């Protein structure tokens, strides 16, 4: 496997992992919203379990987002290295840079949301 294939495989792997954890994150967020809407706000032990579950998911997402940024950086580096890139693997450098910036924003937003969830359930 050459460097370009490995870089794309790595990027694809983290993208799939992120998708799985984001689904879990949205499920956790929905559960929290349902608790807030209901008249029976969860007991302390329920809040603690949900907080721990949410934190674990958000921490994993932050790590995966960082790894995805590294994978995108590798793709940018390979695109700039002058190696021959097959048309099906070509992607505009600006698109990759935009993806890195969006992912960095997601990390910061996840950190903010994690703090808000802690304040709410802690």
C-alpha positions as CSV (number, residue, x, y, z in Angstrom):
1,X,0.0,0.0,0.0
2,X,1.4,3.4,-0.9
3,X,1.4,6.5,1.2
4,X,-1.6,8.1,-0.6
5,X,-3.7,4.9,-0.2
6,X,-2.7,4.7,3.5
7,X,-3.6,8.3,4.1
8,X,-7.0,7.9,2.5
9,X,-7.7,4.7,4.4
10,X,-6.8,6.4,7.6
11,X,-9.1,9.4,6.8
12,X,-11.9,7.0,5.9
13,X,-11.4,5.0,9.1
14,X,-11.7,8.1,11.3
15,X,-14.7,9.4,9.3
16,X,-16.6,6.2,10.0
17,X,-15.6,6.2,13.7
18,X,-16.7,9.8,14.0
19,X,-20.0,9.0,12.4
20,X,-20.7,6.2,14.9
21,X,-19.8,8.4,17.9
22,X,-21.8,11.4,16.5
23,X,-24.9,9.1,16.4
24,X,-24.3,8.2,20.0
25,X,-23.7,11.9,20.9
26,X,-27.0,12.9,19.2
27,X,-28.8,10.1,21.1
28,X,-27.4,11.3,24.4
29,X,-28.3,14.9,23.6
30,X,-31.9,13.8,22.8
31,X,-32.1,12.0,26.1
32,X,-30.9,15.1,27.9
33,X,-33.5,17.2,26.1
34,X,-36.2,14.7,27.0
35,X,-35.3,14.9,30.6
36,X,-35.5,18.7,30.5
37,X,-38.9,18.6,28.9
38,X,-40.3,16.0,31.4
39,X,-41.7,16.9,34.8
40,X,-39.6,14.2,36.3
41,X,-36.0,15.5,36.2
42,X,-33.7,12.6,36.7
43,X,-32.4,11.7,40.1
44,X,-28.8,12.3,41.1
45,X,-27.6,8.8,40.2
46,X,-29.4,9.0,36.8
47,X,-27.8,12.4,36.1
48,X,-24.4,11.1,37.0
49,X,-24.7,8.1,34.7
50,X,-25.9,10.2,31.8
51,X,-23.1,12.8,32.5
52,X,-20.5,10.0,32.5
53,X,-21.9,8.5,29.3
54,X,-22.0,11.9,27.6
55,X,-18.5,12.8,28.7
56,X,-17.1,9.6,27.5
57,X,-18.7,10.0,24.1
58,X,-17.7,13.7,23.8
59,X,-14.1,12.9,24.9
60,X,-13.9,10.2,22.2
61,X,-15.3,12.6,19.6
62,X,-12.7,15.2,20.5
63,X,-9.9,12.6,20.1
64,X,-11.3,11.4,16.8
65,X,-11.7,14.9,15.5
66,X,-8.0,15.6,16.3
67,X,-7.0,12.4,14.6
68,X,-9.1,13.3,11.6
69,X,-7.3,16.7,11.5
70,X,-4.0,14.8,11.4
71,X,-5.3,12.6,8.6
72,X,-6.3,15.7,6.6
73,X,-2.9,17.3,7.2
74,X,-1.3,14.1,5.8
75,X,-3.5,14.4,2.7
76,X,-2.6,18.0,2.3
77,X,1.1,17.2,2.7
78,X,0.9,14.4,0.1
79,X,-1.0,16.7,-2.3
80,X,1.8,19.3,-2.0
81,X,4.6,16.7,-2.3
82,X,4.3,16.5,-6.0
83,X,3.4,12.8,-6.2
84,X,1.1,11.7,-8.9
85,X,-2.5,11.6,-7.6
86,X,-5.1,9.6,-9.5
87,X,-8.1,11.6,-10.5
88,X,-10.4,9.7,-8.2
89,X,-8.3,10.7,-5.2
90,X,-7.8,14.3,-6.2
91,X,-9.3,16.9,-3.9
92,X,-8.8,20.6,-3.8
93,X,-6.3,21.8,-1.2
94,X,-8.7,24.6,-0.1
95,X,-11.4,22.0,0.6
96,X,-9.1,20.0,2.8
97,X,-8.0,23.2,4.7
98,X,-11.7,24.1,5.1
99,X,-12.4,20.6,6.5
100,X,-9.5,21.0,9.0
101,X,-11.0,24.4,10.1
102,X,-14.5,23.0,10.4
103,X,-13.2,20.0,12.4
104,X,-11.2,22.4,14.7
105,X,-14.4,24.3,15.3
106,X,-16.3,21.1,16.1
107,X,-13.6,20.4,18.8
108,X,-14.2,23.8,20.4
109,X,-18.0,23.5,20.2
110,X,-17.8,20.0,21.8
111,X,-15.7,21.4,24.6
112,X,-18.3,24.1,25.2
113,X,-21.2,21.7,25.1
114,X,-19.4,19.3,27.5
115,X,-19.1,22.2,30.0
116,X,-22.8,23.1,29.5
117,X,-23.8,19.4,30.1
118,X,-21.7,19.3,33.2
119,X,-23.3,22.4,34.5
120,X,-26.8,21.0,33.8
121,X,-26.3,17.5,35.1
122,X,-23.4,17.9,37.5
